[in-house]
């Protein structure tokens, strides 16, 4: 509880004045004002976060949190839950999409078992921080106890603090957990007036029958648990998940440490939504990477006013969209540093 | 005329069978089918283009064509036409956005003066291939003669052939030309049933008055010249531009050489639209990088069935969106090469 309160209480907004100076510099560069669109917004946001008009680059880390979901017993996923530990091993063996894309991006992958429903063997690259071997079935009872929720949140915070202490300048969020679009949709349902069916998608590829089962499971979970939307910790505990809680912790800690955090797809964004409900100023530190195929993703991003950079129809998770966005964020920083000004280049500015 | 006919006549469709094999491999990798969305489509497209199920990477080049527009005399741009040669100098001095982003992407920038309305000094990095010092004012007469149009097309083809001969494995298109959203909108108007006003945008930042002038200039150009939409060369000649013609040549030559070509924003896509009308099979070789702020851009992309990867609200041109997409295309190739299969990783596949 100590880490949680200390972290949340140390979150403050980013430095708006540094962003104004960054925009002034961007406007002096040899391009029409705002013509680099989102790249300019990223440079300004990083300036605000770092409190300096010329933001700097540094080591990139993707925090992959793994956990299982009791609600999988209802039949909400196209894959069996054995795939969660198998994929964690695949991460450790460098064979998964997140490994390939992180190597491409020059980013480090940090993998944490916060709730896999299987015994994971010790491995130098695996952080064994299992709170519980998967959540309870939220269609029947609360997914977690309050203690489990806080433990998972604090593990995420501790892992983020550790990586930032070791030099990480930017984090991305990733996850592995068969069934985890189901709790993510349930979380969104607590904060959206949209029709429930419209915010529930096919996850890793449910057929029509599976989609119906998933909708019923979410409806049951909301009825049985009656999560209190006014209390994001209650939502997280009742219809969330261990890896989602850990990612919420990563995002809150990133904000507390004034470190930009790039969110991946639907599950990461559910974690961000809860982080934002816990402390709205953490929004200043979040960058949205891509728009997923899950129909609820846009709804979540719109709630927070976040604009995704990539439209790649991804629906994989793991942090894949997040690490793909690293290159764009680095491009934005290089733009503000390296472009010539109108004066330097002798180019006539707009009248 | 020789280069033009030889190039166009040698265009054939890409190798669909290689793409089927690439998709089979993608489906064997440790991820739900199609969950990497557009990245998978890119890998398949490159497999079709290269005629091998495992596409390979290679040197990247952005072809920046510069030219001026007589129609600027009508007042269609927020910037004076002196900015075209000034920006070409900025490119040569490495100070522009395209230089910064190409360094970031590891891409070479090839700059060609195909029609700048100023004498450009010789420079080792500048290809001096000026056809004419800017087009004529298309609001009063045809922008180019047939000979000028063919010359500019062939220069684009020759430059693309040269870079591919030197080892380029992928090209992107870029341009510099004050006023060139005006001919691009006029080209689109020949192929779209949309209301003219809805496909004309603010370019580099026109105010409402400027936008009205631009609309009137385009309307006049269409009335005076009566371009024949059935004949894309007629459209190009009457309401196009020298750098647009050169880019059309680059795209056609890329297709002829079975080399992927990444198109940038509105102007590049106008060139692609004409290339596609000249030979529809060149569509197989085109990748769309980003969706620009220009309202007509989506209309053009939809006409060709192209899906842009990035949503960055760019409206700069130069090839900036194209080179930003290089990293995503390389990521797609690495995915198909480096990810583990379900069998290799011992991961249970979907029932």
Interface residues (C-beta under 8 A of the other chain):
Chain A: X29 X30 X31 X32 X33 X34 X35 X36 X37 X38 X39 X78 X79 X80 X82 X83 X86 X87 X89 X90 X93 X95 X96 X97 X99 X100 X101 X103 X104 X204 X205 X291 X293 X307 X308 X309 X310 X311 X312 X313 X314 X315 X316 X320 X324 X327 X328 X330 X331 X334 X335 X338 X339 X340 X344 X345 X346 X347 X348 X350 X351
Chain B: X29 X30 X31 X32 X33 X34 X35 X36 X37 X38 X39 X78 X79 X80 X82 X83 X86 X87 X89 X90 X93 X95 X96 X97 X99 X100 X101 X103 X104 X204 X205 X291 X293 X307 X308 X309 X310 X311 X312 X313 X314 X315 X316 X320 X324 X327 X328 X330 X331 X334 X335 X338 X339 X340 X344 X345 X346 X347 X348 X350 X351
